[in-house]
Amino acid sequence: MITAREGNLSIVYTESYENINEAYAREKQLKGWSRAKKKSVVLGNLEEL
């Protein structure tokens, strides 16, 4: 949940898919990852994965 306490928000990472099923599968995959692993993707540290 986003609250006023968190302040301004920015989109820091996006992926595009032509097929909604691929996008949904990727979302489910990312939701299962740890916060550290997600942060590595956002920062582009792919070798940490």
N, C-alpha and C positions, 0 to 999 in steps of 0.2 A: 504494500500500500504506500502511496506517495502522500506525504503530508507537507504542510507549509514549513515545518521545522527543517526539512531537508534543503530548502532554498531552490535555486535555479537548477534545472536539469539539462543535460546535453546528451545527444546521441553520440556514442563513442565507437560503436561497432555495428556494422550491418552486413548481411549476406542476402543475395538475391537468388531466387529459384523460379523456374518457369512452371514447375509443377507444385501445386499446393501440398501434395502428399510428401514430396521431398522436404519441403520447408517444415512441415509438421514433424517428420521423423528427426530432422536436425534439431528442432526445438526441444523435443523430448530427450535427445542425446545430451544437449547442453545442460538441461535442467538436472540431469543426473550427475554432473561434474561437480567437483569441489570448487569453492570460491577461488582458490589459488590457481586452479587449472583454467577457469574462466578468465581470470585476470591476465594470465599468460597469453591467451588468444587475443584479448583486447590490445595488449601491449606489443603484440607481434613476436613474442618469445616462443616461437614454435618448437625450438629444440628442447624446451622444458616439458613438453607434452610427452 
